[in-house]
Amino acid sequence: MRLAQMAAHLSSTSSSNGLPNNSTPNSTPNSTAGHTLTTLPKSCTFTQKLPPDPLLPNPLSSHNTPREKLGPRLVKNALYTFVRPETQGEPELLAVSPRAMGDLGLREGEENEEGFREVVAGNRLVGWDEESGEGVYPWAQCYGGWQFGSWAGQLGDGRAISLFEITNPATDHRYELQLKGAGRTPYSRFADGKAVLRSSIREFVVSEALNALRIPSTRALALTLIPNDKVRRERLEPRAIVARFAESWIRIGTFDLPRSRGDRQLIRRLATYVAEDVYGGWDKLSTVAKSPNATSSPADGTDENRFATLYRAIVCRNALTVAAWQAYGFMNGVLNTDNTSILGLSIDFGPFAFMDNFDPNYTPNHDDHMLRYSYRQQPSVIWWNLLRLGESLGELMGAGKEMVDAEEFVEKGVREEDAAGLVKRAEDVIDRAAEEYKSTFLAEYNRLMTLRLGLKTSAATDFTHLFSELLDTMEALELDFNHFFRKLSEVKVAEVSNEEQRMEVAGRFFHREGVTGAGNTEEGARKRVGEWLRGWRQRVIEDWDEKDGSDEEREKSMKAVNPKFIPRSWVLDELIQRVERGGERDVLNRVMNMALHPFEEEWGADREEEERFCGDVPRLGRAMQCSCSS
């Protein structure tokens, strides 16, 4: 029932794997790479190919401007401003992600070098020659956004500053390294350009946790404390900087702003850059746009041009990501268009959370009174954001193959007599993309849920009889979403052969305090879970044939996709308290290690702490909410 409603909702809004993942989550970091942050190959493709702030048209003009004068103002006809990080006094490197180090191609132990620490704190510019005025110079992006459904105007990187692009020679992957909390920029508006330790710890951990769960995400390299600087939010808090990286930080909001200003040339230039330099070339888009889960290409027999194919590629990447969010119970909390990646990455972590007790109406954002960004709404909200992108690209997509490169159209736009046809073609592209978004989302969700339930194949009845019924049961009985799948991994077929056995096994899924949820009795709860286990057992037998050793093989495969550890809100809250107020440091590395290896049974550190972090969520720690303040 629930999944049918989700599909229907996606359909009702429709009318108005391509690129590789950032890393292989279970790979071992390349400790013999032998590179430092200084020696890794650097580039600045973004600033070389896209227009700068006309007030600071080159690095020297920015570098020669006093830092305190590089503050908030309106920026037009540009996609970025050259701006360097503010200098920080006595920074303390709190932690790094070993996997991030390896994926970037950094040598083991590089984090112990003073040069590394100075770069990730923003105190040292690498790749820039001040004497000649040449090289790679830091920048902040200019973009806009729709926030909570309303146009917010110019936003931009108000406290994030990109240092450079780096390429790992071993993998040929290029990433843009950025410091969040590095100081004011022209896009800071009324803010201070800083970030608090609290939110920085949360982003540092969850970025790497999502990647380890194979959910597309931006990454986190290092977390630095600025001990001599306090930041005023709801209270006075310690300041920190997160060094983070992604294949691109371009968002849907990057297109929103030039569209709002009628800057059609900038939209075309930006779209071309995204296709050629982010997705790797126009010729790569067709394989990205045609998801392996889609049944057919919606472009067959149409006048679809390359910009329409780009749009479909972005749609497909986001559909795959939101399906993973739903399958693993992750909520971003603030899915504005400026927080929606053109690569389908999980990006800009504020009041995010992983699901505790399953509640489709749960939102981790305590300012989201209308539940716009709740778990239930995420697929439709991402499509709403993609519709805004469709509006930005509408003129280019609607031009079709023949008109899009015609000199008159490029220079002046569509002629009045061609406008109706252009609009119709653009609407058709968006309508087809909507169907592809829905089919890609549902197919990927089906694939992930099939794996999480330990099945080899997908049956036509699984959506209603297994997936939807399981979610309804979880909601009614207030069962923990991710714990259920991990515990199910250990259930043997022989243990659920009859009703009495199934009712006994059902107790494994309840909270420590027993059955919860309004109007539930233990007997009724056990019967309901037992009935679901009956259907699950039948499907397991169909797929695994009850042959010798199948339980062990299935358990192994299920535990490879069902994490024992996820960074829940209560765990992160305790981590923040212990680092910020208790002065602990090792616990941050222990939690990061667990986040990097979420499917393990144990992590070889404090076993009691590990089991507590992976165990039943404290009653007062369930469904926590926090603000956007960071």
DORO-561541 format. One record per residue (C-alpha): residue in one letter; x, y, z. Coordinates in nm, 4 decimals. Example, Ala and Ser with C-alpha at 12.3 -4.5 7.8 and 13.67 -1.06 7.14 Angstrom:
  rest        c1        c2        c3
     A    1.2300   -0.4500    0.7800
     S    1.3670   -0.1060    0.7140
***
This chain:
  rest        c1        c2        c3
     M    0.0000    0.0000    0.0000
     R    0.2682    0.2481    0.1055
     L    0.4844    0.1954   -0.2031
     A    0.1827    0.2155   -0.4312
     Q    0.1021    0.5524   -0.2762
     M    0.4618    0.6632   -0.3334
     A    0.4464    0.5649   -0.6985
     A    0.1111    0.7367   -0.7417
     H    0.2431    1.0536   -0.5815
     L    0.5392    1.0598   -0.8175
     S    0.3024    1.0152   -1.1114
     S    0.0772    1.2958   -0.9974
     T    0.3662    1.5451   -0.9864
     S    0.5192    1.4494   -1.3190
     S    0.3054    1.6636   -1.5480
     S    0.3862    2.0152   -1.4334
     N    2.4793    0.3948   -1.3475
     G    2.6680    0.6257   -1.5365
     L    2.9693    0.7849   -1.3672
     P    3.1623    0.5779   -1.1158
     N    3.1042    0.6188   -0.7432
     N    3.3489    0.8323   -0.5473
     S    3.5218    0.5221   -0.4182
     T    3.4831    0.1551   -0.3564
     P    3.3528    0.1622    0.0032
     N    3.5289   -0.1540    0.1163
     S    3.8553   -0.0874   -0.0580
     T    4.1763   -0.0404    0.1349
     P    4.3244    0.3087    0.1057
     N    4.6340    0.3188   -0.1139
     S    4.9018    0.3749    0.1495
     T    5.1800    0.3564   -0.1091
     A    5.0473    0.6389   -0.3272
     G    5.3361    0.8571   -0.2126
     H    5.1607    1.1885   -0.2719
     T    5.1225    1.4905   -0.0509
     L    4.8672    1.7656   -0.0883
     T    5.1480    1.9670   -0.2465
     T    5.2558    1.7057   -0.5023
     L    4.9121    1.5862   -0.6168
     P    4.8301    1.7206   -0.9671
     K    4.6125    2.0312   -0.9423
     S    4.3821    2.2148   -1.1769
     C    4.1134    2.4817   -1.1769
     T    3.8898    2.3777   -1.4658
     F    3.5874    2.5433   -1.3048
     T    3.7482    2.8871   -1.2880
     Q    3.9236    2.8529   -1.6244
     K    3.6085    2.7739   -1.8210
     L    3.3365    2.9690   -1.6411
     P    3.2941    3.3463   -1.5919
     P    3.4302    3.5112   -1.2755
     D    3.2933    3.7922   -1.0635
     P    3.3472    4.1027   -1.2825
     L    3.4542    4.3033   -0.9785
     L    3.7418    4.0589   -0.9128
     P    3.8118    3.9174   -1.2592
     N    4.1417    3.7444   -1.1759
     P    4.3257    3.6018   -0.8736
     L    4.5556    3.9014   -0.8302
     S    4.2669    4.1457   -0.8093
     S    4.1258    3.9401   -0.5220
     H    4.4586    3.8677   -0.3565
     N    4.5465    4.2365   -0.3460
     T    4.2134    4.3240   -0.1852
     P    4.2132    4.3378    0.1964
     R    4.0469    4.0207    0.3249
     E    3.7903    4.2104    0.5314
     K    3.6589    4.3764    0.2148
     L    3.5715    4.0467    0.0458
     G    3.2342    4.0349    0.2171
     P    2.8682    4.0075    0.1109
     R    2.7297    4.1815   -0.1984
     L    2.5275    4.1078   -0.5100
     V    2.7243    3.9331   -0.7867
     K    2.5932    3.9204   -1.1438
     N    2.7031    3.7620   -1.4715
     A    2.9321    3.5244   -1.2846
     L    2.9468    3.1757   -1.1382
     Y    3.2147    3.2403   -0.8757
     T    3.4340    3.4916   -0.6986
     F    3.8050    3.4515   -0.6314
     V    3.8420    3.4609   -0.2518
     R    4.0996    3.3132   -0.0164
     P    4.0255    3.1531    0.3229
     E    4.0658    3.3641    0.6340
     T    4.3821    3.2921    0.8324
     Q    4.3227    3.0820    1.1448
     G    4.5227    3.1009    1.4660
     E    4.6620    2.7785    1.6166
     P    4.4302    2.5283    1.4427
     E    4.4076    2.1748    1.5821
     L    4.3587    1.8856    1.3416
     L    4.1050    1.6618    1.5157
     A    4.0756    1.3766    1.2673
     V    4.1031    1.2624    0.9076
     S    3.9233    0.9939    0.7108
     P    4.1750    0.7226    0.6145
     R    3.9547    0.6172    0.3234
     A    3.9311    0.9725    0.1945
     M    4.3091    1.0007    0.2177
     G    4.3463    0.6875    0.0075
     D    4.0840    0.7851   -0.2476
     L    4.2573    1.1164   -0.3060
     G    4.5926    0.9418   -0.3493
     L    4.7540    1.0848   -0.0361
     R    5.0307    0.8925    0.1306
     E    4.9869    0.7311    0.4696
     G    5.0913    0.9666    0.7469
     E    5.0466    1.2806    0.5362
     E    4.8035    1.4104    0.7994
     N    5.0934    1.4348    1.0460
     E    5.2779    1.6859    0.8303
     E    5.2544    2.0536    0.9187
     G    5.1939    2.1452    0.5546
     F    4.8838    1.9266    0.5374
     R    4.7447    2.0737    0.8585
     E    4.7985    2.4268    0.7385
     V    4.6244    2.3610    0.4057
     V    4.3114    2.2017    0.5576
     A    4.2900    2.4891    0.8067
     G    4.3051    2.7463    0.5265
     N    4.6370    2.8939    0.6365
     R    4.8388    2.7959    0.3308
     L    4.7655    2.8313   -0.0395
     V    4.9013    2.5466   -0.2492
     G    4.9390    2.5783   -0.6240
     W    4.9409    2.9612   -0.6212
     D    5.2518    3.1663   -0.6902
     E    5.2063    3.5058   -0.5280
     E    5.5052    3.6616   -0.7025
     S    5.3973    3.5767   -1.0554
     G    5.0247    3.5819   -0.9810
     E    4.9867    3.2492   -1.1548
     G    4.8468    2.9123   -1.0558
     V    4.5323    2.7880   -0.8841
     Y    4.3561    3.0408   -0.6612
     P    4.0640    2.9659   -0.4247
     W    3.7067    3.0563   -0.5161
     A    3.3495    3.0561   -0.3846
     Q    3.0587    2.9571   -0.6077
     C    2.7655    3.1813   -0.6942
     Y    2.4196    3.0208   -0.7055
     G    2.0609    3.0722   -0.5973
     G    1.7902    2.8421   -0.4756
     W    1.4338    2.7560   -0.3930
     Q    1.4105    2.7072   -0.0164
     F    1.1016    2.5417    0.1313
     G    0.9277    2.6044   -0.2005
     S    0.9997    2.9799   -0.2155
     W    1.2551    3.1629   -0.4276
     A    1.5436    3.2804   -0.2064
     G    1.7439    3.4779   -0.4611
     Q    2.1242    3.4821   -0.4605
     L    2.2768    3.2379   -0.2131
     G    2.6172    3.0938   -0.3001
     D    2.9065    2.9580   -0.0959
     G    2.8683    3.1784    0.2080
     R    3.1330    2.9957    0.4109
     A    3.2706    2.7307    0.1747
     I    3.5821    2.8094   -0.0282
     S    3.7218    2.5732   -0.2924
     L    4.1007    2.5484   -0.2822
     F    4.1749    2.3566   -0.6021
     E    4.0888    2.0496   -0.8060
     I    4.3144    1.7500   -0.7489
     T    4.3513    1.4350   -0.9538
     N    4.4502    1.0995   -0.8104
     P    4.7064    0.9712   -1.0643
     A    4.6259    0.6087   -0.9782
     T    4.2528    0.6356   -1.0571
     D    4.2438    0.9488   -1.2759
     H    3.9558    1.0750   -1.0629
     R    3.9390    1.4517   -1.0238
     Y    3.7924    1.6095   -0.7110
     E    3.7334    1.9659   -0.5968
     L    3.8690    2.0207   -0.2447
     Q    3.6756    2.2714   -0.0400
     L    3.6921    2.4179    0.3122
     K    3.3593    2.4678    0.4882
     G    3.3703    2.7367    0.7578
     A    3.6725    2.9140    0.6091
     G    3.5404    3.2701    0.6365
     R    3.3137    3.5263    0.4772
     T    3.2664    3.5536    0.1022
     P    3.0516    3.7765   -0.1201
     Y    2.7787    3.5152   -0.0669
     S    2.7705    3.5152    0.3147
     R    2.4731    3.7521    0.3276
     F    2.4247    3.8374    0.6994
     A    2.6283    3.5413    0.8292
     D    2.9854    3.5208    0.9598
     G    3.1243    3.2634    0.7173
     K    3.2085    3.0252    1.0013
     A    3.0934    2.6782    1.1068
     V    3.0493    2.5375    1.4564
     L    3.2193    2.2208    1.5790
     R    2.8808    2.0556    1.6375
     S    2.7665    2.0627    1.2750
     S    3.1195    2.0034    1.1456
     I    3.1472    1.6743    1.3360
     R    2.8106    1.5671    1.1968
     E    2.9098    1.6407    0.8366
     F    3.2551    1.4873    0.8775
     V    3.1116    1.1552    0.9946
     V    2.7995    1.1263    0.7772
     S    2.9773    1.2098    0.4509
     E    3.2058    0.9109    0.4921
     A    2.9311    0.6913    0.6364
     L    2.7081    0.7400    0.3324
     N    2.9940    0.6610    0.0973
     A    3.0670    0.3439    0.2936
     L    2.6997    0.2468    0.2564
     R    2.7415    0.2931   -0.1212
     I    2.5085    0.5934   -0.1224
     P    2.6413    0.8696   -0.3523
     S    2.7746    1.1508   -0.1368
     T    3.0223    1.4320   -0.1102
     R    3.3212    1.3308    0.1009
     A    3.5092    1.4557    0.4061
     L    3.8881    1.4571    0.4327
     A    3.9658    1.6341    0.7592
     L    3.8143    1.8069    1.0616
     T    3.9989    2.1010    1.2159
     L    3.9158    2.2808    1.5413
     I    3.9793    2.6555    1.5674
     P    4.0247    2.6722    1.9461
     N    4.0751    3.0471    1.9758
     D    3.7536    3.1410    1.7989
     K    3.3988    3.1019    1.9294
     V    3.0873    3.1270    1.7138
     R    2.7528    3.2610    1.8309
     R    2.4508    3.0612    1.7225
     E    2.1803    2.9705    1.9765
     R    2.4748    2.9785    2.2181
     L    2.8471    3.0472    2.2016
     E    3.0093    2.7430    2.0385
     P    3.3556    2.6240    1.9303
     R    3.4455    2.6824    1.5674
     A    3.5685    2.4214    1.3198
     I    3.6506    2.3703    0.9520
     V    3.5695    2.0638    0.7424
     A    3.7912    1.9869    0.4441
     R    3.5534    1.8153    0.2032
     F    3.5631    1.7118   -0.1611
     A    3.3403    1.6091   -0.4503
     E    3.3634    1.5503   -0.8231
     S    3.1595    1.8701   -0.8523
     W    2.9855    2.1116   -0.6153
     I    2.7458    2.2389   -0.8830
     R    2.3830    2.2265   -0.7747
     I    2.0444    2.2783   -0.9342
     G    2.0567    2.6182   -0.7658
     T    2.3565    2.7042   -0.9858
     F    2.1144    2.7000   -1.2807
     D    1.8322    2.8633   -1.0850
     L    2.0100    3.1968   -1.0429
     P    2.0916    3.2772   -1.4080
     R    1.7416    3.1659   -1.5042
     S    1.5909    3.4092   -1.2538
     R    1.7996    3.6835   -1.4147
     G    1.7227    3.5869   -1.7722
     D    2.0880    3.5102   -1.8448
     R    2.0379    3.2505   -2.1184
     Q    2.4005    3.2648   -2.2356
     L    2.5262    3.1760   -1.8889
     I    2.2826    2.8838   -1.8664
     R    2.4110    2.7482   -2.1968
     R    2.7721    2.7917   -2.0924
     L    2.7095    2.6238   -1.7574
     A    2.5196    2.3327   -1.9116
     T    2.8006    2.2783   -2.1606
     Y    3.0559    2.2773   -1.8802
     V    2.8538    2.0240   -1.6797
     A    2.8248    1.7912   -1.9790
     E    3.1849    1.8193   -2.0971
     D    3.3798    1.8594   -1.7745
     V    3.1635    1.7062   -1.4992
     Y    3.0008    1.4168   -1.6834
     G    3.3078    1.3639   -1.9009
     G    3.1684    1.4531   -2.2432
     W    2.8450    1.4702   -2.4390
     D    2.9060    1.1171   -2.5674
     K    2.8993    0.9819   -2.2115
     L    2.5545    1.1211   -2.1334
     S    2.3487    0.8610   -2.3169
     T    2.4820    0.5817   -2.0974
     V    2.4186    0.7849   -1.7825
     A    2.0733    0.8967   -1.8929
     K    1.9672    0.5431   -1.9762
     S    1.9660    0.3879   -1.6317
     P    2.0376    0.0129   -1.6227
     N    1.7075   -0.0153   -1.4365
     A    1.5022    0.1588   -1.7055
     T    1.3068   -0.0596   -1.9454
     S    1.3537    0.1610   -2.2500
     S    1.4897    0.4960   -2.3539
     P    1.2200    0.7649   -2.3454
     A    1.4098    0.9501   -2.6166
     D    1.3412    0.6884   -2.8849
     G    1.1847    0.8471   -3.1919
     T    1.1957    1.2016   -3.0544
     D    1.3729    1.5234   -3.1497
     E    1.5764    1.5117   -2.8286
     N    1.8965    1.7166   -2.8417
     R    2.2091    1.6961   -2.6286
     F    2.0776    1.9340   -2.3604
     A    1.7722    1.7135   -2.3127
     T    2.0033    1.4148   -2.2744
     L    2.2003    1.6087   -2.0119
     Y    1.8782    1.6787   -1.8238
     R    1.7815    1.3116   -1.8299
     A    2.1272    1.2132   -1.7031
     I    2.0890    1.4470   -1.4043
     V    1.7377    1.3153   -1.3445
     C    1.8573    0.9531   -1.3457
     R    2.1485    1.0190   -1.1112
     N    1.9176    1.1844   -0.8595
     A    1.6574    0.9079   -0.8896
     L    1.9198    0.6468   -0.8016
     T    2.0359    0.8448   -0.4997
     V    1.6932    0.9142   -0.3525
     A    1.6096    0.5441   -0.3933
     A    1.9144    0.4638   -0.1808
     W    1.8065    0.7202    0.0800
     Q    1.4662    0.5551    0.1046
     A    1.6080    0.2036    0.1163
     Y    1.8459    0.2928    0.4014
     G    1.6231    0.5403    0.5847
     F    1.8381    0.8489    0.5345
     M    1.6874    1.1981    0.5403
     N    1.8753    1.5102    0.4329
     G    1.6372    1.7414    0.6160
     V    1.6774    2.0456    0.3859
     L    1.6261    1.9426    0.0252
     N    1.6266    2.2885   -0.1286
     T    1.7424    2.3260   -0.4886
     D    2.0738    2.4666   -0.3635
     N    2.1171    2.1361   -0.1762
     T    2.0465    1.9172   -0.4801
     S    2.3540    1.8031   -0.6725
     I    2.3699    1.7817   -1.0507
     L    2.5619    1.4566   -0.9943
     G    2.3004    1.3152   -0.7602
     L    2.5315    1.3365   -0.4599
     S    2.4100    1.3690   -0.1030
     I    2.5284    1.7201   -0.0282
     D    2.5325    1.9955    0.2365
     F    2.4463    1.8189    0.5600
     G    2.2448    2.0194    0.8101
     P    1.9632    1.8608    1.0131
     F    2.0012    1.5149    0.8558
     A    1.9263    1.1821    1.0241
     F    1.8969    0.8097    0.9739
     M    1.5607    0.6584    1.0618
     D    1.5165    0.5066    1.4082
     N    1.1607    0.3772    1.4544
     F    1.0040    0.3680    1.1110
     D    0.7833    0.6733    1.0658
     P    0.7249    0.7950    0.7077
     N    0.6293    1.1406    0.8361
     Y    0.9498    1.1879    1.0323
     T    1.1659    1.4886    0.9491
     P    1.4905    1.5561    1.1364
     N    1.4471    1.9305    1.0778
     H    1.2559    2.0872    1.3670
     D    1.1852    2.3950    1.1515
     D    1.0083    2.1853    0.8860
     H    0.6597    2.2274    1.0314
     M    0.4870    2.1327    0.7057
     L    0.6934    1.8105    0.6758
     R    0.8068    1.9158    0.3287
     Y    1.1356    1.7293    0.3682
     S    1.0089    1.4279    0.5627
     Y    1.1077    1.0738    0.4656
     R    0.7820    1.0213    0.2767
     Q    0.8252    1.3378    0.0706
     Q    1.1877    1.3000   -0.0393
     P    1.1227    1.1342   -0.3793
     S    0.8599    1.3903   -0.4792
     V    1.0622    1.6865   -0.3460
     I    1.3687    1.5850   -0.5466
     W    1.1456    1.5638   -0.8539
     W    1.0072    1.9104   -0.7718
     N    1.3662    2.0367   -0.7683
     L    1.4375    1.8620   -1.0973
     L    1.1360    2.0370   -1.2465
     R    1.3024    2.3667   -1.1592
     L    1.6109    2.2481   -1.3472
     G    1.3875    2.1544   -1.6390
     E    1.2579    2.5102   -1.6426
     S    1.6142    2.6436   -1.6497
     L    1.7092    2.4167   -1.9396
     G    1.3693    2.4424   -2.1075
     E    1.4683    2.6789   -2.3884
     L    1.7731    2.4689   -2.4778
     M    1.5846    2.1379   -2.4615
     G    1.2846    2.2740   -2.6501
     A    1.4993    2.3986   -2.9362
     G    1.5376    2.0426   -3.0613
     K    1.8276    1.9209   -3.2706
     E    1.7987    2.1634   -3.5616
     M    1.7407    2.4950   -3.3844
     V    1.9676    2.4600   -3.0803
     D    2.2894    2.5535   -3.2630
     A    2.1431    2.7935   -3.5160
     E    2.3264    3.1248   -3.4961
     E    2.0099    3.3323   -3.4608
     F    1.8791    3.1167   -3.1772
     V    2.2117    3.1143   -2.9940
     E    2.2457    3.4911   -3.0119
     K    1.8864    3.6137   -2.9839
     G    1.6721    3.3244   -2.8637
     V    1.3569    3.1770   -3.0115
     R    1.1482    3.3621   -3.2692
     E    0.7904    3.4321   -3.1717
     E    0.6490    3.2015   -3.4385
     D    0.8617    2.9122   -3.3063
     A    0.7844    2.9659   -2.9367
     A    0.4809    2.7364   -2.9101
     G    0.6668    2.4454   -3.0693
     L    0.9680    2.5017   -2.8462
     V    0.7544    2.5007   -2.5323
     K    0.5771    2.1831   -2.6430
     R    0.9060    2.0023   -2.7093
     A    1.0449    2.1099   -2.3694
     E    0.7308    1.9935   -2.1917
     D    0.7520    1.6594   -2.3708
     V    1.1129    1.6133   -2.2608
     I    1.0214    1.6901   -1.8997
     D    0.7196    1.4568   -1.9107
     R    0.9350    1.1739   -2.0439
     A    1.1987    1.2488   -1.7820
     A    0.9310    1.2310   -1.5127
     E    0.8368    0.8795   -1.6210
     E    1.2012    0.7795   -1.6309
     Y    1.2593    0.9297   -1.2857
     K    0.9704    0.7266   -1.1474
     S    1.0728    0.3998   -1.3153
     T    1.4404    0.4422   -1.2246
     F    1.3567    0.5241   -0.8637
     L    1.1208    0.2292   -0.8211
     A    1.3542   -0.0155   -0.9960
     E    1.6539    0.0890   -0.7847
     Y    1.4498    0.0851   -0.4654
     N    1.3272   -0.2618   -0.5573
     R    1.6844   -0.3790   -0.6226
     L    1.8142   -0.2499   -0.2905
     M    1.5226   -0.3819   -0.0857
     T    1.5544   -0.7204   -0.2537
     L    1.9183   -0.7337   -0.1450
     R    1.8375   -0.6140    0.2077
     L    1.5798   -0.8925    0.2477
     G    1.8282   -1.1563    0.1345
     L    1.6536   -1.2444   -0.1900
     K    1.8172   -1.3313   -0.5198
     T    1.5281   -1.2380   -0.7462
     S    1.2430   -0.9922   -0.7509
     A    0.8873   -1.1229   -0.7680
     A    0.5936   -0.9181   -0.8935
     T    0.4233   -0.9444   -0.5543
     D    0.7242   -0.8344   -0.3477
     F    0.6306   -0.4659   -0.3452
     T    0.2953   -0.5210   -0.1812
     H    0.3420   -0.8491    0.0070
     L    0.6930   -0.7912    0.1387
     F    0.8120   -0.4317    0.1124
     S    0.4952   -0.2350    0.1751
     E    0.3585   -0.4744    0.4347
     L    0.6912   -0.4665    0.6191
     L    0.6920   -0.0862    0.6296
     D    0.3298   -0.0793    0.7501
     T    0.4195   -0.3287    1.0228
     M    0.7277   -0.1326    1.1267
     E    0.5241    0.1862    1.1512
     A    0.2395    0.0317    1.3480
     L    0.4689   -0.1468    1.5956
     E    0.7328    0.1288    1.6112
     L    1.0123   -0.1044    1.5024
     D    1.3629    0.0195    1.4332
     F    1.4162    0.0416    1.0576
     N    1.7814   -0.0576    1.0130
     H    1.7999   -0.2880    1.3137
     F    1.5199   -0.4964    1.1639
     F    1.7208   -0.5820    0.8522
     R    2.0388   -0.6639    1.0433
     K    1.8507   -0.8902    1.2839
     L    1.6630   -1.0519    0.9967
     S    2.0007   -1.1470    0.8465
     E    2.0529   -1.3922    1.1327
     V    1.7107   -1.5608    1.1112
     K    1.7371   -1.9149    0.9789
     V    1.4628   -2.0660    0.7635
     A    1.4187   -2.3565    1.0040
     E    1.3508   -2.1120    1.2878
     V    1.0341   -1.9785    1.1233
     S    0.8775   -2.2983    0.9909
     N    0.5563   -2.2783    1.1916
     E    0.3440   -2.0118    1.3612
     E    0.4722   -2.0835    1.7091
     Q    0.8330   -2.0460    1.5964
     R    0.7577   -1.7283    1.4057
     M    0.5886   -1.5684    1.7057
     E    0.8917   -1.6548    1.9148
     V    1.1364   -1.5093    1.6604
     A    0.9222   -1.1959    1.6296
     G    1.0376   -1.0870    1.9745
     R    1.3893   -1.0308    1.8411
     F    1.2704   -0.7221    1.6555
     F    1.1091   -0.5430    1.9508
     H    1.2742   -0.2751    2.1589
     R    1.4350   -0.3556    2.4916
     E    1.1262   -0.2253    2.6723
     G    0.9013   -0.4566    2.4700
     V    0.6152   -0.3823    2.2340
     T    0.5412   -0.0148    2.1738
     G    0.2935    0.1761    1.9588
     A   -0.0606    0.2852    2.0349
     G   -0.3049    0.0032    2.0985
     N   -0.0569   -0.2794    2.0428
     T   -0.0454   -0.5944    2.2540
     E    0.2481   -0.8310    2.2637
     E    0.0418   -1.1176    2.1225
     G   -0.0939   -0.9052    1.8398
     A    0.2493   -0.7659    1.7612
     R    0.4069   -1.1104    1.7539
     K    0.1318   -1.2393    1.5264
     R    0.1731   -0.9504    1.2836
     V    0.5509   -0.9869    1.2591
     G    0.5110   -1.3649    1.2419
     E    0.2713   -1.3395    0.9507
     W    0.5207   -1.1241    0.7634
     L    0.7973   -1.3733    0.8417
     R    0.5817   -1.6473    0.6909
     G    0.5730   -1.4688    0.3549
     W    0.9421   -1.3824    0.3750
     R    1.0322   -1.7458    0.4507
     Q    0.8429   -1.8641    0.1433
     R    1.0300   -1.6197   -0.0802
     V    1.3639   -1.7224    0.0693
     I    1.2884   -2.0865   -0.0014
     E    1.1930   -1.9994   -0.3600
     D    1.5248   -1.8207   -0.4115
     W    1.7605   -2.0381   -0.2081
     D    1.6016   -2.3857   -0.2338
     E    1.6789   -2.4613    0.1332
     K    1.9989   -2.6346    0.0256
     D    2.2755   -2.7120    0.2750
     G    2.4613   -2.4021    0.3775
     S    2.2096   -2.1652    0.2218
     D    2.1360   -1.9995    0.5573
     E    2.5038   -1.9191    0.6074
     E    2.5463   -1.7954    0.2533
     R    2.2328   -1.5824    0.2740
     E    2.3326   -1.4396    0.6127
     K    2.6702   -1.3404    0.4702
     S    2.5116   -1.1696    0.1702
     M    2.2569   -0.9887    0.3881
     K    2.5154   -0.8635    0.6345
     A    2.7126   -0.7245    0.3416
     V    2.4259   -0.4830    0.2669
     N    2.2632   -0.4388    0.6096
     P    2.4869   -0.2268    0.8343
     K    2.5411   -0.3027    1.1994
     F    2.6469    0.0576    1.2585
     I    2.5035    0.3796    1.1233
     P    2.5749    0.7259    1.2691
     R    2.2419    0.7817    1.4381
     S    2.1497    1.1184    1.5830
     W    2.1932    1.0090    1.9449
     V    2.5396    0.8678    1.8708
     L    2.6472    1.1886    1.7008
     D    2.5007    1.3909    1.9867
     E    2.7075    1.1964    2.2398
     L    3.0143    1.2215    2.0178
     I    2.9772    1.5996    1.9991
     Q    2.9423    1.6295    2.3760
     R    3.2478    1.4158    2.4424
     V    3.4681    1.6010    2.1916
     E    3.3421    1.9514    2.2618
     R    3.2908    1.9457    2.6375
     G    3.4870    1.6411    2.7462
     G    3.7957    1.7158    2.5401
     E    3.8096    1.3584    2.4028
     R    3.9782    1.2942    2.0698
     D    4.0153    0.9176    2.0259
     V    3.6386    0.8605    2.0282
     L    3.6135    1.0613    1.7054
     N    3.8530    0.8233    1.5324
     R    3.6709    0.5209    1.6745
     V    3.3352    0.6388    1.5446
     M    3.4855    0.7250    1.2070
     N    3.6323    0.3747    1.1845
     M    3.2900    0.2269    1.2527
     A    3.1326    0.4564    0.9928
     L    3.3914    0.3501    0.7338
     H    3.3220   -0.0196    0.8001
     P    2.9482   -0.0304    0.8804
     F    2.8933   -0.3978    0.7966
     E    3.1500   -0.5417    1.0396
     E    3.0558   -0.7288    1.3582
     E    3.3233   -0.5584    1.5673
     W    3.5952   -0.3004    1.5182
     G    3.8690   -0.4014    1.7605
     A    3.8471   -0.1035    1.9940
     D    3.6157   -0.0442    2.2894
     R    3.3781   -0.3421    2.2501
     E    3.1320   -0.2166    2.5119
     E    3.1096    0.1215    2.3414
     E    3.0734   -0.0409    1.9992
     E    2.7825   -0.2596    2.1118
     R    2.6136    0.0355    2.2808
     F    2.6404    0.2480    1.9661
     C    2.4981   -0.0397    1.7610
     G    2.2337   -0.1461    2.0099
     D    1.8812   -0.0426    2.0920
     V    1.8351    0.3334    2.0598
     P    1.7703    0.4970    2.3988
     R    1.4039    0.5864    2.4218
     L    1.4721    0.9590    2.4544
     G    1.7236    0.9437    2.1704
     R    1.4766    0.8269    1.9057
     A    1.3583    1.0539    1.6236
     M    1.5708    1.3455    1.7371
     Q    1.5402    1.6769    1.5559
     C    1.7804    1.9665    1.5169
     S    1.7886    2.3070    1.3513
     C    1.9527    2.4345    1.0356
     S    2.1822    2.6410    1.2590
     S    2.5426    2.5472    1.1980
***
